[in-house]
Amino acid sequence: MLYNYFAGVIAPPEELNFSVMPDRAYLFLFSVLMILAGLGAAVWLFVTGQAGTVDGLFLVLTALLIALVFALYVVFMIRRAMEAAVKPAAQSAKAGAPAASASKPAAATVPQP
């Protein structure tokens, strides 16, 4: 990111420790905040009775749409993280499979008359 570039110009990267959390964690927390804010706004519009007007209806739809967009992003992030966690396990299982099959003798073929 751009702020990392400028930070590297000002001071050596070894001396910099801006953040303990990675960027994905910040994006995840921001997405959860936006989902809660969208759902909270929709509930508030219903509770106060403003959802009964045309303007209120469009505000409810907008708030729910924002919550839906960020929810889809969170689902995508979780699936991608789960796939990344499964790949190393699958690769280690594949690495162990040839060693097990190498110890078995090859099957003999029988000629057909």
N, C-alpha and C positions, 0 to 999 in steps of 0.2 A: 504494500500500500504506500501511498505517497508520504504519509507521515513517517513511515519507517525510513524512507529514503532521506528525508530532511534530517531526521534524528541521527542517521549514520554520518551525515556530513558534519554535523555539529560536534558529535562526540563518538568515540569508537563504540561499536555495537556491544562489546563485552561489558562496558560500564552502564549500559542502558537496560533497565528493567521496568518498562512502563506498566506492564500488566501481568497479573498472575493468571488471568483467564484468557483463553484463546478467543479469536474473533467470532468463531461459531457459537461459543457460549453466550457472548453478548447478543448475537443475532437471535438465538433461541429465547433468551430472557426477554428481549424486546418484543419478539413475536407473541410470547405468552401474555405480556403486558397489553399489547394491542388487541388480542382476542378478548381478554377480560374487559378492556375499556369499551370495545364494540358491543359486547353482550350487556355490559352494565348500562350503556347509553340506551340500548333498546329496551331493557327492563325499566329504566327510569322514565322513558317516554310512555310506556304502557301504564306505569303506576300513577303518573301525574295526569293521565288522560290526554296527553298531547298527541298520542298516536291515532286518535280519532279524527284528526283533521288531515287534509291533503298534504300539507307541509310536514306534519308529524309522521305520516305514512312514509313519505319519501326519506325522512330522516331515519326512520326505523330500517327501511330497506338498505340505505347507505351504511348504517352501522353494522347490520348483519352481513352485508357484502364485504366490508373490511375485515370483520371477524373471520369470515369464510376464507378469504384470500390468505390471511396469515395462518389459519389452521391448516390449509393445504400445504403451505410452506413448511410448517412444523412436521406434518406427516412425511413430506419428502425428506426432510433432514433426518428423521428417525429411521426411515427405511434405508437411506444411504448409509447411515452409521451401522445399522444391523448387517447390511451386506458387507461392509468393510470388516466387520468382526467375524463373519462367517468365512470369508476368503482365506485367511491364514490357516484356519482349522481344516478347510478342504484341501489346501496345498500340502499340509503336513500329512494328511491321510493318503493323498496320492503318492507322496514320497515313500511312505511305508508299504504301499501296495506292491510295487515291483520287486522289492526285496523278498516279500513273502512268496510271490509267484515264481521267483528265480530258483527257489529251493525245491520246487516241485518238478518232476521230470516231464518232458513234453509228451503229449498224447500221441500214441501210435496211430497212423492212418491205415485203414484196411482197404485194400483194393477191391473194387466191385467187379464181379464177373460179367 
